[in-house]
Amino acid sequence: MSAQYRQLTHHVATRDRLPPAIRPTLLEEAMQDWKHHPRFAGKARFFMNVHRQLLDEADWLSDTARVILDASGDTLQDRISASALASNAQRLLHFAHGHHEIEDHGHFPQFVRLHPQLHDAFSLLANDHQALDAALHGVETEQEALLRSPGRDQLAKLHQHAAPLNKIMHRHITDEEDGVMPIFLRHG
């Protein structure tokens, strides 16, 4: 991770948009026009669907852990089992890791070869993946601990990792689509 990436304006956990130096290097294609573009039906649609699924799973994990913590009634262990929290968390972890491996070793290098001016943007997104790996690892560690020892304290620890992961994923995917969707629309 570069020193520049560690700046608050660059790190995915603290930025609220793409850094000002990155935005002008992106290909222009208005987000509101993406779904109406003639090339949207192929890779672009698939890519957005994958992202929606990742975000839905991250939302579900964070929200479900919070709801279970806030609920009263059944025993916590029954609620954890009923929610399928552990298996859904595991699915999210595998899906997210696999997705960004494909991007880091396939899409991103290919996109930079096609559009060298996007080097800094894709370097930023690759650094995001390192931050995502750390956040995913935290969720994985707490999810495994919850399986070994179901309880309110362990569930709270899982939620303490799931909520920031969710925030990071939303920021990263929004920024990534700003960089990637115009390429898919332009090149099919």
N, C-alpha and C positions, 0 to 999 in steps of 0.2 A: 504494500500500500504506500503510495507516494506521500511525501510531506504535504504537497498541495491538496491531496485528497482529504487529509486530516483536518483541513480548515473547515470551520462551521458551514461555510457557503458551499462546500463540495461534498461533505460526508452525507450519505443517504439518511442517516438517523437524525440529522439536524437541519438539512436544507428543506425549503418549502417550494422550490422550483429548480429547474436546471440553472447552473451558474451563468451569470451574464456573458461570460466569454464563450460559453458553449452554444447557447441558443442561436447566434447568427451563423454558425457553421452547418446547421442542420438543413436538409433539403426542405423546401417549402411545399407544404400540402396541408390545407386546413383540415383540422380534425373533424369538423362537421361534414366535410365532403368525403371522408374515407369510405363509408358504407355505400356511397352512391357511385364510387369509382368503378369503371368497367373491369378492372383487375382485382377488385376486392374479393371475388368469389374463391380464389385459390389460397395461396399461402397466407395472404393478409387475414382472411377470415379465420383460417385455422389458428394462426398466431394469436389473434384476439380472443378466440374461444379458449385456448389454452390459458391465457392470462386471466380471463374471467373465472375459469375453474380454479386456478391458484388463489385468486382473491376471495372467491366464495369459500374455499376451504379454510383459508386463514381467518376470514371473518367468523366462520362457524366455530373454529377452535377457540378463538378469543371470547366470543360471545357466550358459547356454551359453558366454558369454564367459569365465567363470571356469573351466569344464571344459576349454575349448580351451587356456587359459593353463596349466592344470595338466597337460595331456596330454603324453606324449612319443611319439615315433614319426614319423608323417608330417611333412612340412614344414608350417609354420604356415599358409602360403598355401593349401595343399590343404585343411586342416581348416577354414579360414575359408570357402572356397568350398563345401565339402561341407555346412556347417552352414546355409547360406543366411542367414547372420547379417545381412548388409547389407539384403537385401530384407525380412526380418522386422522389422528395426529401423525401416525406412522405413514399413512398414505400421502399426506401433505409433504412430509419430510422427503420421501423418495421422489415424489413428483417434482418438487422444487429443485432438488439437487440434480436430477436428470435433465430438467429443462435448462438450467443455466450452464450445465456442462456442454450441451449441444450449442448453446449460444457462444460460449467462450472459445470452443474449439472448432466451431463450424461457421455459424452465421457472422459473428463479429469480425473475424479476420477476412472473410469474403467481402463483407460490406466495406471495410477499410480499403481493400484492393480496388473495389469499384469506385469508391469516393474517398480519396486520401484526406480530404479536408475534414472527414468525420473521425479521424484518429483520436483526438482528445475526447470527443463524446463517447466513443466506445471504450476508451481507456477508463473513463469515469464509470461507465456501466460495469465494466469488468471489476473495478474496485468495489462497486456496490455488491457484486457477487461474493467478494471476500467478507464483507460485512454481513451479508445474508447468511453465509456459511456459519459465521459465529453465532448469529441469532438462531439459526436452525439447530445448531449443536446444543444451545441452551435449552431449547424446547425438547430436543431428543433426550437429553440427560434427565430433565424433570419428568418427562413422560415415562421413561423407563423406571424411575424411582417411584412414580405413582402406581405403576403396575405391581412393583414389589411391595409397596406399603401404602394402600389407599387410605387417604385421610384428608381432612380439611387443610392442614398445614402444607401437605405435599401438593394438593390441588392449587392452593394459593401460589406456591412457587411456580407451578406450571403456568398459571395465568400471568404471573410477573414476567415470564419470558414470551408468552404467546401474544400479549398485547403490543409490546414493542415490535415483535416480528411482523405483526399485522400492519402496523404503521409503516415500517420499512418497506414491506412488499408493495403497499399502495403507492408510496412515493416512487420507488424504483420502476414499477411497471408503467406508471404514468409517463415518467421520463423516457423509459425505454421505447414505448410506443411512439413518442414524438420523434425519436431517431430512426426507428425501424420501419414503421408503417409507410412513410413516403418511399422508402427503398423497395419494399414489396409491391407497392402500387406502381412504381415506375418500371420495375424489372420483372414483375409477375411472379 
